[in-house]
Amino acid sequence: MSAYLDMIKSRAAALKKTVVLCEGEDKRVVEAAAKITKDGIAKIVLIGNEEECKKVAPDVDLSGITLIDPLTSELTDKYAKLLYELRKEKGMTEEMAAEAAKDRTMFGALMLKAGDVDGYVSGACHSTANTLRPGLQVIKTAPGTKLVSSCFIMIAPESGNKFCKDGVFVFADCALNICPTSEQLVEIAKASADTAKVIGGIEPRVAMLSFSTKGSGNDAKYGNTVERVAKAVALAREESPELILDGEFQFDAALVPEVASIKAPGSSVAGSANVFVFPDINAGNIGYKIAERLGGFVAVGPICQGFAKPLNDLSRGCCTDDIVLTVAVTALQAGH
């Protein structure tokens, strides 16, 4: 586990990216900023001021960290003008933009939009909505992408897992999209495959999951999950024929070669999948927590996918090390 996490940090450090942390009022964020800077994982812009940071984390060395306070920064006017141009068609006035640009999460998103930083991380003391809203309003989705989604990098325990040959899986979407349509499942699959390569360092083999394998189950009277996932498989093959993807699969058919040979003979994915796309947030959220708590996997994330520039949301229950790792992941996304 630690070796894999160290590898992520080392790869990030080599890129020398700059990431903005929006919450200088939070002790964990200040501590993480110092650790990231000391270890050379990324250059850090911390939104806050020295007095505030010293108050919450008096023993932290702020050397090498760029501190910016939106209430006093010369950049605020520049970002307010940028925000106005981006949002005026939505009814935003110059006065509204000037006030909104002083908000720390919005200020961070505008830094990213302007190209003054390479990535954005927030959420230690703000809700997911407060963190992602500026991203959706300012950064928006990447060209050709219609959906922002999330995934977890699932790192196998140090003792190993016989089904996890690469030492890492990707689970999606476990945090953002409640009940994706077939078209949205395709977006999640493509984004998660990309994350598997960029962050996980693996060649993706994508399994579209269900309680059914190749039509063995039917829930047409209820949620129509089987038809929705099967349609997603067909659409994904049409849109991205180069992607190694198959389904719909029960989890064991996707993972276990012996089961795959019975339930899905001839599949290029069954029995060897390493990217798992769940049919809805219930299955995804439950699934990653079972793997984490019973299987001993380490869950890294949620990692945001689909934004035009790297933007990630922290859990409000995060620790300093979680923030450090999220910044490393964000730097890797920026280097892609």
C-alpha positions, 0 to 999 in steps of 0.5 A: 500500500505505502509503496503504491502511494509513494509512487503516486507522490513521486510521479506527481513531484516530477511534474512540478505542478502548482495546485491551489488549496482553498481553505487556509482557515483549516488546520489540516489544509495548512499542515498538508500545504507545508508537507506537500511543499517540504516533500516537493510533491507540488507547488502550493498556493494557499488561499488565506493569510499568514495571521489566520494560518498561524492561528490554526496551525502555529507550529507549521512552517509556511516557507515556500507556500504562496499565500493569497487573501482574496479580500486584499489581493490585486488578483481579485479584480482580474478574476472578477472581470473574468467571472463576469465575462463567463457568467454575464449571459446567466444574468451576473452583473459586474457588482455580483461578480466582484462580490463572488470573486472574494469567495475562496472556493470561487477565487480558487476556481478562477485561478485555475480557469485563468491558468495561474494554477494547474489544479484545485483542491477544496472541501475540507470544511466546505460541502461538496456542493460548495466545492463543485459549484464553482467548477461547474460554473467556471471550469465546466466539462472537458471538450467532448465530455458531457458529465462530471463523475467520480471514481475511487482508486482501490489499492490492494492490501500489502498482503495482496489480492489474488484477483487484483494482479496489478495491485489496483482497481478503479470503482465508479461512480460511487459518489456523484451520479445517483442513477446514471442513464445509459449515456451517462454510464458510457461517460463514466466508463470512458472517464474511469478508463482514462483515470485508470491509465493516468492515475492507476498506471494500468491498462483498463479493462472495463466491466459494466456491472449489474445483478445480471450477466449477459441477460441472465436477470430481468428487472423490467418491472422495477428499475430496468437496470439490466436494459440500461446497462446493456444499452450502455455497453452497446453505446460504448462500443459504438462510440469508443471501439478501442476501449476494452469493455464488456457487460453486463456482468455480475461482479463475480463474472467480471472478476473471477476467471472460473465464474467468467468461463461459465457465465461469459465465455469468450469475453475479453473482460470477464474474469480479468476486469480492473475498472468496475462501473456500477449501475447506480450510486447505491451499488457503487458506494456500498461496493467500495466500502465493502472492499475497503472494510472487509477486503482491506483495500485502501480507497483513494478518492473520490477523484473527480472526472470530466472537468476541463481542468483538474478539480477535486473535492475533499471529504470533510472528514479527511486527514492531512495525509488524505489532502496530500494524496489528493493534491498528488492525484490532482497534479497527475491529472494536470500532467495528462 
